[in-house]
């Protein structure tokens, strides 16, 4: 079996492809080992794994070329979390539906949402406070890598 890539040393599309592969392999292991894992923790693990899977597609920062638009269809400056959050909220109110293109279009906010959800669930699995405030995590990518590393150990050996 090939060696697992060091996600902390990759960037851009190389990170995206490796992260996407790694989280899908982890989800398969979680599925196969489901009955052997702690009942409560496996539900947190499923939610965290889904959030990491979704976020992986939103974190290719340099390659992200989405055009962010407000409720009037006017372009807003890329990278603005607040504008993306408002745009996302508008889409939910207007259409009562969200799909992947909406996540991608609003990635400055949605990537953080999914990462924070995964970090919260991993912290719950460990009996820690749900926030990453005060942790050594400084970027969304670090949060992704950290949550993935914990889940990978949990799913691989069934312990916390």
C-alpha positions in Angstrom: 0.0 0.0 0.0 1.4 3.4 -0.9 2.6 5.7 1.9 0.2 8.3 3.0 1.1 11.8 1.7 2.2 14.5 4.2 -0.8 16.9 3.7 1.1 19.6 5.7 3.8 19.8 3.0 1.4 20.1 0.0 -0.3 23.2 -1.5 -2.8 24.0 -4.2 -4.1 21.3 -6.5 -1.6 18.8 -5.1 -3.1 19.2 -1.6 -6.7 19.1 -3.0 -6.1 15.8 -4.9 -4.3 14.2 -1.9 -6.8 15.4 0.6 -9.8 14.3 -1.5 -8.3 10.9 -1.8 -7.3 10.6 1.8 -10.8 11.6 3.1 -12.5 9.2 0.8 -10.3 6.4 1.9 -11.0 7.4 5.6 -14.8 7.4 4.9 -14.6 3.9 3.4 -12.7 2.7 6.5 -15.3 4.3 8.7 -18.1 2.6 6.8 -16.4 -0.8 7.0 -15.5 -0.5 10.7 -18.8 1.1 11.7 -20.0 -1.7 14.0 -16.6 -1.9 15.8 -16.4 1.8 16.7 -17.8 3.5 19.8 -21.5 4.3 19.1 -21.5 8.0 20.0 -18.0 8.7 18.6 -18.8 7.1 15.2 -21.7 9.5 14.7 -19.4 12.5 15.4 -16.8 10.9 13.1 -19.3 10.5 10.3 -20.2 14.2 10.5 -16.6 15.3 10.8 -15.6 13.1 7.8 -18.4 14.5 5.6 -17.5 18.1 6.6 -13.8 17.4 5.7 -14.8 15.8 2.4 -16.9 18.8 1.4 -14.3 21.3 2.6 -11.5 19.7 0.7 -13.0 20.9 -2.5 -13.3 24.4 -1.2 -9.8 24.9 0.1 -7.8 25.0 -3.1 -7.3 28.8 -2.5 -5.1 29.7 -5.4 -7.2 27.7 -7.9 -10.6 29.0 -6.7 -11.9 31.2 -9.4 -15.5 31.5 -8.2 -17.3 34.8 -9.0 -19.0 35.9 -5.8 -22.3 37.8 -6.3 -24.7 39.6 -3.9 -28.5 39.5 -4.0 -28.5 42.1 -6.8 -26.2 40.0 -9.0 -23.3 42.5 -8.5 -19.8 41.1 -8.2 -18.3 41.3 -4.7 -14.6 41.2 -3.9 -13.3 37.6 -3.6 -12.0 36.4 -0.2 -14.5 38.5 1.8 -15.9 36.1 4.3 -18.7 38.4 5.4 -19.9 39.0 1.8 -19.8 35.2 1.1 -21.8 34.5 4.2 -24.4 37.1 3.2 -24.6 35.7 -0.3 -25.0 32.1 1.0 -27.8 33.2 3.4 -29.5 35.1 0.5 -29.4 31.9 -1.6 -31.0 29.8 1.2 -33.7 32.4 1.7 -34.4 32.9 -2.0 -34.4 29.3 -3.2 -34.7 27.2 0.0 -31.9 25.0 -1.4 -28.1 24.8 -1.4 -25.9 22.6 -3.6 -22.2 22.3 -4.3 -22.0 25.2 -6.8 -23.4 27.4 -4.0 -20.8 26.1 -1.6 -18.0 26.8 -4.1 -19.3 30.2 -5.0 -19.3 31.2 -1.4 -16.1 29.3 -0.4 -14.6 32.0 1.7 -17.4 31.4 4.2 -18.5 27.8 3.5 -15.0 26.3 3.8 -14.7 27.8 7.3 -18.2 26.5 8.2 -17.3 22.9 7.2 -13.9 23.0 8.9 -15.3 24.5 12.1 -18.0 21.7 12.1 -15.3 19.0 11.7 -13.1 20.5 14.4 -16.1 20.8 16.8 -17.0 17.2 16.2 -13.4 16.0 16.7 -13.1 18.0 19.9 -16.3 16.5 21.1 -14.9 13.0 20.4 -11.9 13.9 22.5 -14.0 15.4 25.4 -12.5 18.9 24.7 -14.4 22.2 24.4 -15.9 22.5 20.9 -14.0 25.6 19.9 -10.5 25.8 18.3 -10.0 29.1 20.1 -6.6 29.0 21.8 -5.4 26.1 19.8 -2.3 26.1 17.6 -4.5 26.0 14.4 -4.0 29.2 12.5 -5.4 28.4 9.0 -8.4 26.5 7.6 -6.0 24.1 6.0 -4.3 23.4 9.3 -7.7 22.8 10.9 -8.5 20.3 8.1 -5.2 18.5 8.4 -5.5 18.3 12.2 -9.1 17.0 12.2 -8.2 14.5 9.5 -5.2 13.2 11.4 -7.3 12.5 14.5 -10.1 10.9 12.6 -7.6 8.7 10.7 -6.2 7.3 13.9 -9.7 6.8 15.4 -11.0 5.0 12.3 -7.8 2.9 11.9 -7.6 1.6 15.4 -11.1 2.2 16.8 -9.8 4.2 19.8 -9.6 7.8 20.8 
